[in-house]
Amino acid sequence: MGNLHGTKSLKKKMTASPQRDNKKKLPQMCKVNMEDHCGLITGDMEPVPLKSISVTLSINDFVAGVSATLNYENEEEVPVEAIFVFPMDEDSAVYSFEALVDGKKIVAELQEKVQAQRNYENAISQGHQAYLLEEDDYSRDVFSCNIGNLQPGAKVGVTLRYVQELPLETDGALRYVLPAILNPRYQLSEQSANSCLNIKTPIVALEDLPYTLSMVATITSQHGIERVQSNCSLSPIQYLGHDKTSAQVSLAEGHKFDRDVELLIYYSEVHSPSVAVEMGMQDMKPGSLKSQSDKMSSFTWCDDFTFSDKYSLMGSPSAMVSFYPDLPEVECSRACGEFVFLMDCSGSMGSRLSYWNDSQLRIEAAKETLLLLLKSLPMGCYFNIYRFGSSYEKFFPESVKYTQETMEESMKRVKHLRADLGGTEILTPLLNIYKGPSIPGHPLQVFVFTDGEVNGTFRVINEVKLNSKKHRCFSFGIGEGASTSLIKGIARVSGGTAEFITGKDRMQTKALASLKCALNCSVEDISLSWDFPPGLSASMLSPEKTVMFKGQRLIIYAQLTGTMPQVESSGEVCLKYTLQGKSLENRVTFSLQPKTNASFTIHRLAAKSLIQMKDLGSHETSDGEKEDVLNMSIQSGVLSSFTAFIAVNKDLNQPVQGPLAHRVIPRPMTFSNLPITCPYSTGYRSSYHSGMLLGGVLSKHNVSAHRSVYDGEMLNACLSYDSIEDTESMSVMEYSQSSTKETNLQNDHKVCGENVVLYLVSLQKANGSWELDEELTEILGTNLEDMKAANPAKDQDPSVWATVLAVLWLHANGKDLKCEWELLERKAVAWLHDHADSSIPMLVQAAKSFLELSVTPDDLVF
């Protein structure tokens, strides 16, 4: 009979402290002679049963449907249990899990998680093949898949399916990511030690990742497909029609699943509103969620939900409404707001933004980002900066008023930021921010920058949610492997925005775009009204939307109740909102003939939206909310923290015999260019310094690795975040406030492009002006005497002439980075109007002539 070895006991065994092993050999995958072993094996000479992953992706407008098949083969002489821990975007609504064994399909059932785990344990103890898929208890973006009692020589393909809304980038692209990278999460408590993230995972060399990935993506949109971009090699795009409303792309053959796969899809038009109506399940009784409005032409946001009957959600037609208003930019009061910047300075911030290109170190990008943010703040607002890791430090005891003095002091401290604070403990500094006094007339806006490697994600999200009435949170996930559950979760519950910085993305660009949102007036008083034929009404399934920013898309789910028309008819939905006291609206008319969809995409996305409102894991969710989430999950078939998919194959000719070998599938994990000091050897640099680790759970308090690969004590000493040295990387930003900056500029003529722009920015005063001095002449390529002589308004403050020159130079030489200096330019122009309003046109013409620039008036904002 197969060994009894359930998931909970498995986690305890697989996370135990590794035994000492004095071999101290490097992690590797080995290819050996076929007469001894078949296929790829781990450094412990154990074959890896996962051979390939194939993904079929179907994108329809802004919704993705994904089918991912994991192909396993047992090449050993004993039965095995394979465990695969993998990441998935937290917005994914997983609704199907099935296995294909010898041509037979075994469909899994969604059950309460503890019951499913018990059934899995019982099945494998009785020698049956069993399959378990579950979401981690501590983070919505981590999943584990167990394949139990895979017989010698057996092959099995397990397929999971999910649907997902695709987020909108600032440039209008829709972004789909198939995550590969799952970085370690810093442990907050002993409770989280039971997380599936802490299962020991084999470490392998990058080039020997033992499974490959294939992916075919079909994209359809009524708006027309302009182009598709990716961070991976793709086949040429194939349009499936003359109107370019359908296209297909695929990953290049032989792709290793060693990085996140990102697709950016650009449509010809994204602002058009739309409504899709989907038929409910025919074998389920229509119903309605309790506490919903049944009145025609009005609605109540779904702040809470319970169930009036067993078939309430899936039995009725559901509608998905999408609005993307083209909002004007309306700047709020210049001096309004308290801005707190929370910057991750943990050891992992010493790595590069992307392993796959020669990108900046994360900490250097963070420093430049803080410089731009500081320069872009309006005079009279309040601000503070926190740096955090295992501990935290703040620049000021409390938020201070933004002045030249406080800005300069902050600049000096930003210059010395290092990735030297160990692990990633974000909760404590957040609590410190929340307990601070509110500043009347200055709403709190918190900007969180982190690579997201934190455990206890739900605890952090819950704390942000509890304080959501007093602030908004703008979050930034840095690099591959950042937790989508953390980054999206804290933004969603606080009414902010979430951004991810990967590949060639610039942290500076995305941070300044979010600051622009925070400074602009947001849309308020959002309401929705419906116009239906008699007898039909809409009940809201979406949580209340209290604020919306320019460039954001609004997606709303509703359940249609009552009698659906038997003949062709239409309905209308109207989105109303106010912007700085002005009432605006968007209307869209749509067909009331529901379309059938075998995947029930809209219903399941609506269910996922409802589940996300209450599901904060087993330790942060109340008993009443657990019951609601469990009921919604079971009824909709969408996986949650409290449910799991279980399938058992009882049709084997005889039960599996003999001991059960346990095989954990290696997974990619980035620690790119992480400088690590090993105390066992002076000046030693780990072999991981310029590469990628695969597997392992590496954090300040928990280091697990394959026991025969590294001695646990040595691995802890070599790879602990606390032993990370920071590498000094002088950037142009560090010329600011430095006694050597003039020498650096004179001696290093290779400084150009974005670095020169950054240096010019560093010279700007808090009020928006520049001084007429030698430092400015270095950038403009002139001398101080000529610059003073060319000033047509010598009786004015010389800073007026210097500021005009600086702004024109930015327009002529920094166009590609305009989104990063646009706010500080806005501040400069406002200062000019206050000090030289009538003479600005004359000054601009003189500056164009002096600098010999061809900048057109349309380029300027004077």
TORROSE-953738 format. One record per residue (C-alpha): residue in three letters; x, y, z. Coordinates in steps of 0.25 Angstrom, whole numbers, padded with zeros to 4 digits, always signed. Layout:
% TORROSE-953738
alaXYZ...
***
This chain:
% TORROSE-953738
met+0000+0000+0000gly+0005+0014-0003asn+0010+0022+0009leu+0000+0032+0017his+0007+0045+0015gly-0003+0056+0014thr-0001+0071+0011lys+0001+0076+0025ser+0010+0065+0029leu+0018+0067+0016lys+0020+0082+0019lys+0025+0079+0032lys+0035+0069+0027met+0039+0077+0015thr+0042+0090+0023ala+0050+0083+0034ser+0064+0088+0036pro+0073+0082+0026gln+0083+0072+0031arg+0098+0075+0031asp+0105+0071+0019asn+0120+0075+0018lys+0120+0073+0002lys+0117+0088+0000lys+0116+0085-0015leu+0109+0095-0024pro+0094+0093-0027gln+0092+0086-0040met+0084+0078-0049cys+0091+0066-0055lys+0090+0058-0068val+0094+0044-0066asn+0095+0031-0075met+0082+0025-0079glu+0087+0012-0074asp+0087+0017-0060his+0075+0028-0060cys+0066+0034-0070gly+0063+0049-0072leu+0068+0060-0063ile+0071+0058-0048thr+0073+0067-0036gly+0086+0069-0029asp+0082+0058-0020met+0081+0049-0032glu+0066+0049-0032pro+0058+0050-0045val+0049+0061-0047pro+0035+0056-0052leu+0030+0070-0058lys+0034+0070-0072ser+0027+0081-0079ile+0016+0092-0078ser+0007+0096-0089val-0002+0108-0088thr-0014+0112-0097leu-0017+0126-0095ser-0030+0133-0101ile-0031+0148-0099asn-0044+0154-0103asp-0044+0169-0101phe-0039+0171-0087val-0042+0157-0081ala-0032+0145-0082gly-0036+0131-0082val-0025+0121-0079ser-0023+0106-0080ala-0010+0101-0074thr-0006+0087-0075leu+0005+0081-0066asn+0011+0068-0073tyr+0017+0058-0063glu+0025+0045-0065asn+0030+0036-0054glu+0043+0030-0059glu+0046+0023-0046glu+0044+0009-0041val+0036+0013-0029pro+0022+0021-0029val+0024+0036-0026glu+0017+0048-0021ala+0020+0061-0028ile+0019+0074-0022phe+0019+0087-0030val+0018+0101-0024phe+0016+0112-0034pro+0011+0127-0035met-0001+0132-0041asp-0007+0146-0042glu-0016+0148-0030asp-0027+0153-0039ser-0028+0139-0046ala-0041+0132-0044val-0037+0117-0044tyr-0050+0109-0047ser-0045+0095-0053phe-0035+0085-0050glu-0035+0071-0057ala-0025+0060-0060leu-0023+0052-0072val-0018+0038-0069asp-0017+0027-0081gly-0027+0034-0089lys-0037+0036-0077lys-0041+0049-0072ile-0043+0051-0057val-0050+0064-0053ala-0047+0069-0039glu-0057+0074-0029leu-0056+0087-0022gln-0058+0084-0007glu-0055+0091+0007lys-0040+0091+0008val-0038+0082+0020gln-0048+0072+0015ala-0041+0072+0002gln-0027+0070+0009arg-0033+0059+0017asn-0039+0052+0005tyr-0025+0053-0002glu-0018+0047+0009asn-0028+0036+0010ala-0027+0033-0005ile-0012+0032-0006ser-0011+0024+0007gln-0021+0014+0000gly-0012+0013-0012his-0021+0022-0021gln-0016+0032-0031ala-0020+0046-0025tyr-0019+0060-0029leu-0019+0073-0021leu-0019+0087-0025glu-0020+0098-0014glu-0017+0113-0011asp-0007+0116-0001asp-0013+0120+0013tyr-0005+0133+0014ser-0005+0139+0000arg-0014+0139-0012asp-0003+0138-0022val+0003+0125-0018phe-0002+0111-0022ser+0002+0097-0020cys-0001+0084-0028asn+0000+0070-0023ile+0001+0058-0031gly+0000+0046-0022asn+0003+0031-0025leu+0009+0033-0039gln+0012+0019-0043pro+0026+0015-0049gly+0025+0018-0064ala+0012+0025-0063lys+0009+0038-0071val-0001+0048-0066gly-0005+0062-0071val-0012+0071-0061thr-0020+0083-0066leu-0024+0096-0058arg-0033+0107-0064tyr-0035+0121-0060val-0040+0134-0065gln-0035+0148-0062glu-0037+0163-0064leu-0025+0169-0071pro-0019+0181-0065leu-0017+0194-0073glu-0004+0200-0074thr-0002+0215-0074asp+0001+0215-0089gly-0012+0208-0092ala-0007+0194-0093leu-0013+0182-0087arg-0003+0174-0079tyr-0004+0158-0078val+0007+0152-0069leu+0009+0137-0068pro+0017+0137-0055ala+0029+0127-0054ile+0037+0134-0043leu+0033+0132-0028asn+0043+0139-0019pro+0044+0135-0004arg+0035+0142+0005tyr+0040+0148+0018gln+0033+0141+0030leu+0025+0150+0039ser+0021+0139+0049glu+0021+0125+0053gln+0008+0123+0047ser+0013+0125+0033ala+0023+0114+0034asn+0012+0105+0030ser+0011+0112+0016cys+0014+0104+0004leu+0025+0114+0001asn+0033+0107+0011ile+0033+0093+0005lys+0048+0090+0002thr+0050+0092-0013pro+0062+0087-0021ile+0072+0097-0026val+0077+0095-0040ala+0085+0102-0050leu+0078+0112-0059glu+0082+0105-0072asp+0077+0091-0067leu+0063+0095-0062pro+0056+0082-0065tyr+0043+0086-0072thr+0040+0094-0084leu+0028+0104-0087ser+0020+0105-0099met+0009+0116-0101val-0001+0119-0112ala-0009+0132-0110thr-0021+0136-0118ile-0026+0150-0117thr-0039+0156-0122ser-0045+0170-0120gln-0055+0178-0128his-0046+0190-0126gly-0035+0184-0135ile-0021+0179-0131glu-0010+0188-0134arg+0002+0180-0128val+0007+0170-0118gln+0020+0172-0110ser+0027+0162-0101asn+0039+0161-0092cys+0041+0147-0098ser+0043+0142-0113leu+0030+0141-0120ser+0026+0136-0134pro+0022+0147-0144ile+0008+0151-0141gln-0002+0145-0150tyr-0015+0153-0153leu-0027+0143-0155gly-0035+0153-0163his-0034+0166-0171asp-0039+0175-0161lys-0029+0171-0151thr-0039+0168-0140ser-0033+0154-0138ala-0018+0150-0137gln-0010+0139-0132val+0004+0138-0126ser+0012+0127-0119leu+0025+0126-0111ala+0038+0122-0119glu+0040+0107-0119gly+0048+0102-0107his+0045+0113-0097lys+0050+0110-0083phe+0040+0114-0072asp+0051+0122-0066arg+0045+0136-0066asp+0031+0142-0065val+0025+0143-0079glu+0019+0156-0081leu+0010+0160-0093leu+0006+0175-0096ile-0006+0176-0105tyr-0009+0189-0112tyr-0023+0191-0118ser-0027+0202-0127glu-0037+0208-0117val-0038+0206-0102his-0047+0217-0098ser-0060+0211-0103pro-0070+0206-0093ser-0076+0192-0094val-0086+0183-0087ala-0086+0168-0089val-0098+0159-0084glu-0095+0144-0081met-0106+0133-0079gly-0106+0126-0066met-0105+0111-0063gln-0117+0105-0069asp-0118+0094-0058met-0117+0104-0047lys-0129+0112-0041pro-0128+0127-0043gly-0127+0135-0030ser-0121+0148-0024leu-0111+0152-0014lys-0117+0157-0001ser-0115+0172+0002gln-0116+0175-0012ser-0126+0186-0019asp-0137+0181-0028lys-0141+0195-0032met-0141+0198-0047ser-0132+0210-0051ser-0124+0210-0038phe-0114+0201-0031thr-0107+0198-0018trp-0092+0195-0018cys-0089+0182-0012asp-0082+0185+0001asp-0086+0171+0006phe-0092+0158+0002thr-0099+0146+0007phe-0107+0136+0000ser-0122+0135-0002asp-0122+0121-0008lys-0112+0111-0013tyr-0112+0115-0028ser-0113+0130-0026leu-0101+0135-0034met-0099+0124-0045gly-0113+0122-0049ser-0117+0137-0053pro-0111+0144-0065ser-0099+0153-0062ala-0094+0166-0068met-0080+0172-0068val-0079+0187-0071ser-0066+0193-0075phe-0064+0208-0075tyr-0051+0216-0078pro-0055+0230-0078asp-0045+0240-0085leu-0044+0249-0073pro-0038+0263-0074glu-0026+0266-0065val-0031+0276-0054glu-0020+0279-0044cys-0024+0280-0029ser-0019+0291-0020arg-0004+0293-0021ala-0002+0291-0006cys-0012+0280-0003gly-0007+0266+0002glu+0002+0258+0012phe+0011+0249+0004val+0018+0238+0011phe+0028+0230+0003leu+0031+0216+0008met+0043+0210+0001asp+0048+0196+0002cys+0063+0195+0006ser+0064+0180+0009gly+0075+0172+0003ser+0068+0168-0009met+0067+0182-0014gly+0082+0181-0017ser+0079+0173-0029arg+0076+0178-0043leu+0062+0182-0047ser+0062+0171-0058tyr+0072+0159-0059trp+0070+0158-0074asn+0076+0172-0078asp+0086+0182-0072ser+0076+0189-0064gln+0079+0198-0052leu+0081+0193-0038arg+0067+0193-0031ile+0072+0202-0020glu+0079+0212-0030ala+0065+0213-0037ala+0059+0215-0024lys+0068+0227-0021glu+0066+0233-0034thr+0051+0231-0032leu+0051+0238-0019leu+0059+0250-0025leu+0048+0252-0036leu+0037+0250-0026leu+0043+0260-0016lys+0045+0271-0027ser+0031+0269-0032leu+0024+0271-0019pro+0016+0285-0018met+0021+0295-0008gly+0013+0295+0005cys+0009+0280+0005tyr+0014+0271+0015phe+0023+0259+0014asn+0032+0248+0020ile+0041+0237+0015tyr+0042+0223+0022arg+0052+0212+0018phe+0049+0198+0023gly+0054+0184+0023ser+0056+0176+0036ser+0054+0189+0043tyr+0050+0203+0038glu+0055+0217+0039lys+0048+0230+0036phe+0054+0243+0031phe+0046+0252+0041pro+0039+0248+0054glu+0026+0253+0047ser+0022+0258+0033val+0028+0272+0031lys+0024+0284+0022tyr+0031+0283+0008thr+0041+0295+0008gln+0055+0297+0002glu+0061+0293+0015thr+0053+0280+0017met+0055+0276+0003glu+0070+0278+0003glu+0071+0270+0016ser+0063+0259+0010met+0072+0259-0003lys+0085+0257+0006arg+0079+0245+0012val+0073+0239+0000lys+0087+0240-0006his+0092+0230+0005leu+0081+0220+0004arg+0086+0205+0003ala+0080+0192+0002asp+0085+0188+0016leu+0072+0186+0024gly+0071+0171+0024gly+0058+0164+0021thr+0045+0171+0017glu+0036+0175+0029ile+0026+0185+0024leu+0015+0184+0034thr+0022+0191+0045pro+0025+0204+0038leu+0011+0204+0032leu+0006+0203+0046asn+0015+0215+0050ile+0009+0223+0039tyr-0005+0220+0042lys-0003+0224+0057gly+0002+0238+0053pro-0007+0250+0055ser-0015+0254+0043ile-0012+0268+0037pro-0025+0276+0034gly-0027+0279+0019his-0016+0270+0015pro-0021+0256+0012leu-0011+0245+0014gln-0005+0238+0001val+0004+0226+0004phe+0014+0221-0007val+0019+0207-0005phe+0031+0202-0012thr+0035+0188-0010asp+0040+0175-0017gly+0028+0169-0010glu+0035+0157-0003val+0027+0157+0009asn+0020+0146+0016gly+0007+0149+0024thr+0001+0156+0012phe-0013+0156+0017arg-0009+0162+0030val-0003+0174+0023ile-0015+0176+0014asn-0025+0175+0026glu-0017+0186+0033val-0018+0195+0021lys-0032+0192+0019leu-0035+0196+0034asn-0029+0209+0031ser-0034+0211+0017lys-0043+0223+0022lys-0031+0232+0025his-0022+0229+0013arg-0020+0224-0001cys-0009+0215-0004phe-0001+0215-0017ser+0007+0202-0018phe+0019+0198-0027gly+0024+0183-0029ile+0038+0184-0033gly+0044+0173-0041glu+0040+0159-0045gly+0034+0151-0034ala+0028+0162-0026ser+0015+0158-0019thr+0003+0162-0027ser-0006+0158-0015leu+0001+0169-0007ile+0003+0180-0017lys-0011+0179-0023gly-0018+0176-0010ile-0013+0188-0002ala-0016+0197-0014arg-0030+0191-0016val-0035+0192-0001ser-0030+0207+0000gly-0035+0213-0013gly-0021+0215-0019thr-0014+0209-0031ala-0004+0197-0033glu+0008+0197-0043phe+0018+0186-0046ile+0032+0189-0051thr+0038+0178-0059gly+0047+0176-0071lys+0050+0190-0077asp+0040+0198-0069arg+0045+0210-0062met+0042+0211-0047gln+0043+0226-0049thr+0032+0227-0060lys+0022+0219-0052ala+0024+0226-0039leu+0023+0240-0045ala+0010+0235-0053ser+0004+0231-0039leu+0008+0244-0033lys+0001+0251-0044cys-0012+0243-0041ala-0010+0247-0026leu-0008+0262-0029asn-0020+0263-0040cys-0034+0263-0035ser-0040+0249-0035val-0054+0245-0040glu-0064+0245-0029asp-0079+0242-0026ile-0079+0230-0036ser-0092+0224-0038leu-0099+0215-0048ser-0113+0215-0054trp-0120+0205-0062asp-0131+0206-0072phe-0138+0192-0075pro-0151+0187-0080pro-0162+0185-0070gly-0160+0173-0061leu-0144+0173-0061ser-0134+0179-0052ala-0120+0179-0048ser-0113+0175-0035met-0099+0180-0033leu-0088+0169-0030ser-0076+0179-0030pro-0071+0186-0017glu-0073+0201-0016lys-0064+0209-0025thr-0062+0223-0018val-0051+0229-0026met-0045+0227-0040phe-0033+0234-0047lys-0030+0238-0061gly-0025+0226-0069gln-0033+0216-0060arg-0043+0206-0065leu-0055+0203-0057ile-0061+0189-0058ile-0074+0186-0051tyr-0082+0173-0050ala-0097+0172-0048gln-0107+0161-0047leu-0119+0162-0056thr-0132+0158-0049gly-0146+0157-0053thr-0152+0153-0067met-0142+0153-0079pro-0149+0158-0092gln-0153+0147-0101val-0150+0156-0114glu-0138+0165-0118ser-0138+0177-0108ser-0127+0186-0102gly-0124+0192-0089glu-0116+0204-0085val-0106+0207-0074cys-0101+0221-0070leu-0089+0224-0062lys-0090+0237-0055tyr-0079+0244-0047thr-0073+0258-0043leu-0060+0264-0045gln-0057+0277-0037gly-0072+0279-0036lys-0075+0277-0050ser-0085+0266-0053leu-0081+0256-0065glu-0087+0244-0070asn-0084+0232-0080arg-0095+0224-0086val-0095+0211-0094thr-0107+0203-0100phe-0106+0188-0101ser-0113+0175-0105leu-0121+0168-0095gln-0120+0155-0102pro-0110+0147-0093lys-0099+0139-0099thr-0095+0125-0095asn-0081+0123-0090ala-0076+0109-0086ser-0066+0115-0076phe-0077+0125-0070thr-0066+0135-0070ile-0074+0147-0066his-0080+0139-0054arg-0067+0134-0049leu-0060+0148-0050ala-0072+0153-0042ala-0070+0142-0032lys-0055+0145-0031ser-0058+0160-0029leu-0068+0156-0017ile-0058+0146-0011gln-0046+0156-0011met-0055+0166-0003lys-0055+0156+0009asp-0044+0145+0007leu-0032+0149+0015gly-0028+0135+0018ser-0031+0126+0030his-0024+0135+0041glu-0030+0149+0036thr-0044+0146+0032ser-0055+0145+0042asp-0064+0133+0044gly-0076+0139+0037glu-0068+0144+0025lys-0061+0130+0024glu-0075+0124+0023asp-0079+0134+0012val-0066+0132+0004leu-0067+0117+0005asn-0081+0117+0000met-0078+0126-0011ser-0066+0118-0015ile-0073+0105-0015gln-0085+0110-0023ser-0077+0117-0033gly-0066+0107-0035val-0056+0118-0032leu-0044+0114-0023ser-0042+0122-0010ser-0033+0121+0002phe-0044+0112+0009thr-0046+0102-0003ala-0037+0092-0011phe-0039+0084-0024ile-0038+0069-0021ala-0038+0057-0031val-0037+0042-0029asn-0034+0031-0039lys-0040+0018-0033asp-0040+0011-0046leu-0026+0005-0045asn-0025-0010-0047gln-0019-0011-0033pro-0015-0001-0023val-0001+0005-0023gln+0009-0003-0015gly+0022+0000-0008pro+0028+0013-0002leu+0024+0026-0008ala+0036+0035-0012his+0033+0050-0011arg+0038+0059-0022val+0037+0075-0021ile+0038+0081-0035pro+0049+0092-0036arg+0044+0106-0039pro+0051+0119-0043met+0054+0129-0033thr+0062+0142-0036phe+0074+0148-0028ser+0080+0154-0040asn+0093+0161-0037leu+0092+0160-0022pro+0105+0162-0016ile+0107+0152-0005thr+0118+0151+0005cys+0121+0137+0011pro+0128+0138+0025tyr+0135+0124+0022ser+0144+0130+0012thr+0150+0144+0012gly+0145+0152+0000tyr+0137+0140-0005arg+0126+0143-0015ser+0115+0133-0017ser+0113+0126-0030tyr+0099+0133-0030his+0105+0147-0031ser+0102+0149-0046gly+0091+0138-0048met+0078+0132-0043leu+0075+0123-0032leu+0064+0112-0035gly+0056+0108-0023gly+0060+0109-0008val+0053+0118+0002leu+0063+0129+0006ser+0060+0139+0016lys+0065+0146+0028his+0059+0135+0038asn+0057+0123+0029val+0066+0117+0019ser+0062+0104+0013ala+0070+0096+0002his+0072+0083-0003arg+0080+0076+0008ser+0091+0070-0001val+0093+0083-0008tyr+0097+0092+0003asp+0100+0090+0018gly+0089+0097+0025glu+0098+0106+0034met+0107+0110+0022leu+0095+0113+0013asn+0089+0122+0024ala+0102+0129+0026cys+0105+0131+0011leu+0091+0134+0006ser+0085+0142+0018tyr+0080+0156+0014asp+0088+0161+0027ser+0101+0157+0020ile+0098+0165+0007glu+0108+0176+0004asp+0104+0188-0003thr+0111+0192-0015glu+0114+0207-0017ser+0109+0211-0031met+0111+0226-0033ser+0100+0232-0041val+0098+0246-0046met+0088+0248-0035glu+0099+0247-0025tyr+0106+0259-0031ser+0095+0267-0025gln+0099+0273-0011ser+0113+0267-0014ser+0126+0275-0013thr+0132+0267-0025lys+0120+0269-0035glu+0127+0279-0044thr+0139+0270-0045asn+0131+0258-0048leu+0124+0265-0059gln+0136+0271-0065asn+0144+0257-0064asp+0133+0248-0069his+0128+0253-0082lys+0120+0240-0084val+0109+0245-0075cys+0098+0247-0084gly+0083+0245-0087glu+0075+0242-0075asn+0086+0244-0065val+0088+0259-0070val+0073+0261-0069leu+0074+0255-0055tyr+0085+0264-0051leu+0078+0277-0056val+0066+0272-0048ser+0075+0271-0036leu+0078+0286-0037gln+0064+0291-0037lys+0059+0298-0024ala+0047+0293-0016asn+0039+0305-0021gly+0041+0301-0036ser+0052+0311-0040trp+0067+0309-0044glu+0079+0318-0040leu+0087+0325-0050asp+0101+0318-0047glu+0113+0310-0052glu+0106+0297-0049leu+0095+0301-0059thr+0105+0305-0070glu+0111+0292-0069ile+0099+0285-0074leu+0095+0296-0084gly+0109+0296-0090thr+0112+0310-0088asn+0119+0320-0079leu+0113+0328-0068glu+0117+0342-0074asp+0110+0339-0087met+0098+0334-0081lys+0096+0346-0072ala+0099+0355-0085ala+0088+0348-0092asn+0077+0351-0082pro+0067+0361-0088ala+0062+0365-0074lys+0074+0368-0066asp+0066+0376-0056gln+0058+0363-0052asp+0062+0352-0042pro+0073+0344-0050ser+0066+0332-0046val+0055+0335-0055trp+0064+0335-0067ala+0071+0322-0062thr+0058+0315-0060val+0053+0318-0074leu+0066+0313-0080ala+0065+0300-0072val+0051+0297-0076leu+0054+0300-0091trp+0066+0290-0089leu+0057+0279-0084his+0048+0281-0095ala+0059+0280-0105asn+0068+0269-0099gly+0059+0261-0090lys+0046+0258-0098asp+0047+0243-0096leu+0046+0245-0081lys+0036+0256-0081cys+0026+0248-0073glu+0037+0248-0062trp+0039+0263-0061glu+0025+0268-0065leu+0021+0271-0051leu+0033+0278-0047glu+0032+0286-0060arg+0018+0290-0056lys+0023+0295-0043ala+0034+0303-0050val+0024+0309-0060ala+0015+0313-0048trp+0027+0320-0041leu+0030+0327-0054his+0016+0333-0055asp+0017+0338-0041his+0030+0345-0044ala+0031+0349-0058asp+0017+0347-0064ser+0017+0358-0075ser+0031+0356-0079ile+0031+0341-0081pro+0029+0341-0097met+0041+0350-0098leu+0049+0342-0089val+0045+0329-0097gln+0049+0335-0110ala+0063+0340-0105ala+0065+0326-0098lys+0062+0319-0111ser+0072+0328-0119phe+0083+0327-0108leu+0082+0312-0107glu+0080+0310-0122leu+0068+0301-0120ser+0057+0298-0130val+0046+0296-0119thr+0032+0300-0124pro+0022+0307-0116asp+0013+0295-0116asp+0023+0288-0108leu+0023+0298-0097val+0013+0300-0086phe+0016+0315-0083
***
